[in-house]
Amino acid sequence: MSSNLRIIKSDFSYDLLIIGGGISACVFASKYLQNNNSKKIALIEVGRGLGGRSSTRISKRFKGWKLNHGAPNFNISNSEDNLLLKNYINQLLENKFIKIDDSELIYLCDEAKLETFKKSNFCCGEGYLSSFSMGELSQKIIEFNDLRDKIDLFFETLIVDLKFNNSGWTLTSKNGDKLKSKYIICSSNLLLHKRSLKILNINQIPLRKAIPKNKDKKIDLLLNFLEKQSFIPRLTFLIYTNEKYTYKDFYSKKYRYFYLNKSLENKYKFERVIFQLQDNNKLGIVVHTKNLDFINSYINAKDEELFKQTIFANFNALFSKNNSVNQLTCNEGISIMKWRASQPYGSAVPLSLQLSKKYRIGFCGDWFEGEGFGRIEGSILSALRLEEKFKTHSNNF
Ligand SMILES: Cc1cc2nc3c(=O)[nH]c(=O)nc-3n(C[C@H](O)[C@H](O)[C@H](O)COP(=O)(O)OP(=O)(O)OC[C@H]3O[C@@H](n4cnc5c(N)ncnc54)[C@H](O)[C@@H]3O)c2cc1C
């Protein structure tokens, strides 16, 4: 949890409550506060800090390491046609919150298969890096323009129930805390999606329970689109290398990305391997996989140590003839992060459904339609668009 952000648990009544503390929530909060700085707002996050799927693991076991275990960086596929996004990215650049990512990106191909490399959606357009860690980027965004004192942050608070009546919303947390507000923003679709039934152990989707069918066409449509939205599960393996582990060559930039083509991904089970140089010069490695068999073999593994040895073995086999990457000794520390829903796929929700004036509820996140669907680009853009919609209806909001 960030130490310089306030947490107040005495007064639970707000003008606006934001559910979720990922990058979309932080962009929305920061833009909203710039235009409404007398409003009382709070953000509620189940995790211990900001960032959501673009956050950073600060391990208690492996001291001094900061590894971006979700999105390591982000790309903007097209800001030229979108002034709102372009201006915001420029603002982040001017304030030195982000910088252009000029790290080396290497495509690993299986030469024998002569398969052409299909570029990942994570590489198209311009790439950007956080000037800090990814988790700190969300924090900087929310602190922007000295706004940090204007927002209450509730961490480790999971909202499980939503209720609406004429005076506004009541949100209930798993611990039974009640928070009230005139308006709410959902930056995650957990409380709108059928996966909430299993995750929260409930028998009705919370938003459906709060707003029954046929009360608001927009909400009905939104829930229909989400009915057809699924999620890509992923595992990320965080490798804490030994003191003297370095590259074979003299590469000195902070990040280096290796993307595998399909046949290598099938063979080694890795999607990409990201080297992250630490402030203390140690070299961290984050390996992503979305191979379902591999994920299941982790879930069903009786012996986690054995599974970790498979990760080392695959890594060493993949890089056995590589000119820049050294072999691992196989006694490095590893932690494994399981992303049950790392990215949405399938049906994206139309941006026209972002706001219900009748129910005073707005939505943002990477689950909205557009080129940035399933990526940080989509998260940021949806938050900027939602804030514009709030401004347009400023009499009501
Ligand atoms: C392993 C991995 C790799 C990725 N790589 C890339 C990449 O290279 N490039 C890229 O652009 N994108 C990448 N992504 C996707 C990117 O991380 C997401 O698109 C982006 O971070 C989504 O931000 P968001 O604010 O929309 O949602 P989130 O980050 O999911 O934020 C929502 C927040 O809401 C909280 N929350 C949800 N429900 C509740 C509740 N009921 N109560 C309280 N809190 C709640 C969650 O804990 C979460 O912190 C990757 C994602 C993963 C997991």
PDBQT file of the ligand as one rigid body, heavy atoms in Angstrom, charges set to zero:
ROOT
HETATM    1  C1  LIG A 401       0.201 -10.820 -17.580  1.00  0.00    +0.000 C 
HETATM    2  C2  LIG A 401      -0.381  -9.644 -18.304  1.00  0.00    +0.000 A 
HETATM    3  C3  LIG A 401       0.329  -9.073 -19.346  1.00  0.00    +0.000 A 
HETATM    4  C4  LIG A 401      -0.186  -7.977 -20.022  1.00  0.00    +0.000 A 
HETATM    5  N1  LIG A 401       0.551  -7.381 -20.990  1.00  0.00    +0.000 NA
HETATM    6  C5  LIG A 401       0.101  -6.232 -21.557  1.00  0.00    +0.000 A 
HETATM    7  C6  LIG A 401       0.924  -5.495 -22.465  1.00  0.00    +0.000 A 
HETATM    8  O1  LIG A 401       2.061  -5.881 -22.761  1.00  0.00    +0.000 OA
HETATM    9  N2  LIG A 401       0.420  -4.348 -22.998  1.00  0.00    +0.000 N 
HETATM   10  C7  LIG A 401      -0.835  -3.890 -22.674  1.00  0.00    +0.000 A 
HETATM   11  O2  LIG A 401      -1.245  -2.839 -23.181  1.00  0.00    +0.000 OA
HETATM   12  N3  LIG A 401      -1.616  -4.566 -21.819  1.00  0.00    +0.000 NA
HETATM   13  C8  LIG A 401      -1.185  -5.710 -21.254  1.00  0.00    +0.000 A 
HETATM   14  N4  LIG A 401      -1.972  -6.388 -20.376  1.00  0.00    +0.000 N 
HETATM   15  C9  LIG A 401      -3.345  -5.901 -20.149  1.00  0.00    +0.000 C 
HETATM   16  C10 LIG A 401      -3.319  -4.678 -19.239  1.00  0.00    +0.000 C 
HETATM   17  O3  LIG A 401      -2.652  -5.002 -18.060  1.00  0.00    +0.000 OA
HETATM   18  C11 LIG A 401      -4.759  -4.276 -18.966  1.00  0.00    +0.000 C 
HETATM   19  O4  LIG A 401      -5.398  -3.979 -20.181  1.00  0.00    +0.000 OA
HETATM   20  C12 LIG A 401      -4.875  -3.035 -18.071  1.00  0.00    +0.000 C 
HETATM   21  O5  LIG A 401      -3.960  -3.053 -17.020  1.00  0.00    +0.000 OA
HETATM   22  C13 LIG A 401      -6.292  -2.989 -17.555  1.00  0.00    +0.000 C 
HETATM   23  O6  LIG A 401      -6.447  -1.864 -16.708  1.00  0.00    +0.000 OA
HETATM   24  P1  LIG A 401      -7.884  -1.570 -16.108  1.00  0.00    +0.000 P 
HETATM   25  O7  LIG A 401      -7.789  -0.398 -15.232  1.00  0.00    +0.000 OA
HETATM   26  O8  LIG A 401      -8.859  -1.508 -17.242  1.00  0.00    +0.000 OA
HETATM   27  O9  LIG A 401      -8.282  -2.878 -15.286  1.00  0.00    +0.000 OA
HETATM   28  P2  LIG A 401      -7.566  -3.541 -14.027  1.00  0.00    +0.000 P 
HETATM   29  O10 LIG A 401      -6.120  -3.299 -14.040  1.00  0.00    +0.000 OA
HETATM   30  O11 LIG A 401      -8.034  -4.949 -14.004  1.00  0.00    +0.000 OA
HETATM   31  O12 LIG A 401      -8.179  -2.748 -12.798  1.00  0.00    +0.000 OA
HETATM   32  C14 LIG A 401      -9.373  -3.113 -12.158  1.00  0.00    +0.000 C 
HETATM   33  C15 LIG A 401      -9.112  -3.148 -10.666  1.00  0.00    +0.000 C 
HETATM   34  O13 LIG A 401     -10.339  -3.339  -9.998  1.00  0.00    +0.000 OA
HETATM   35  C16 LIG A 401     -10.136  -4.157  -8.870  1.00  0.00    +0.000 C 
HETATM   36  N5  LIG A 401     -11.456  -4.755  -8.569  1.00  0.00    +0.000 N 
HETATM   37  C17 LIG A 401     -12.201  -5.512  -9.389  1.00  0.00    +0.000 A 
HETATM   38  N6  LIG A 401     -13.368  -5.811  -8.815  1.00  0.00    +0.000 NA
HETATM   39  C18 LIG A 401     -13.335  -5.230  -7.595  1.00  0.00    +0.000 A 
HETATM   40  C19 LIG A 401     -14.270  -5.198  -6.524  1.00  0.00    +0.000 A 
HETATM   41  N7  LIG A 401     -15.455  -5.814  -6.610  1.00  0.00    +0.000 N 
HETATM   42  N8  LIG A 401     -13.930  -4.518  -5.400  1.00  0.00    +0.000 NA
HETATM   43  C20 LIG A 401     -12.733  -3.884  -5.317  1.00  0.00    +0.000 A 
HETATM   44  N9  LIG A 401     -11.812  -3.885  -6.313  1.00  0.00    +0.000 NA
HETATM   45  C21 LIG A 401     -12.120  -4.553  -7.426  1.00  0.00    +0.000 A 
HETATM   46  C22 LIG A 401      -9.081  -5.159  -9.337  1.00  0.00    +0.000 C 
HETATM   47  O14 LIG A 401      -8.381  -5.694  -8.242  1.00  0.00    +0.000 OA
HETATM   48  C23 LIG A 401      -8.206  -4.291 -10.235  1.00  0.00    +0.000 C 
HETATM   49  O15 LIG A 401      -7.111  -3.749  -9.521  1.00  0.00    +0.000 OA
HETATM   50  C24 LIG A 401      -1.479  -7.469 -19.668  1.00  0.00    +0.000 A 
HETATM   51  C25 LIG A 401      -2.184  -8.054 -18.607  1.00  0.00    +0.000 A 
HETATM   52  C26 LIG A 401      -1.638  -9.114 -17.918  1.00  0.00    +0.000 A 
HETATM   53  C27 LIG A 401      -2.375  -9.667 -16.747  1.00  0.00    +0.000 C 
ENDROOT
TORSDOF 0
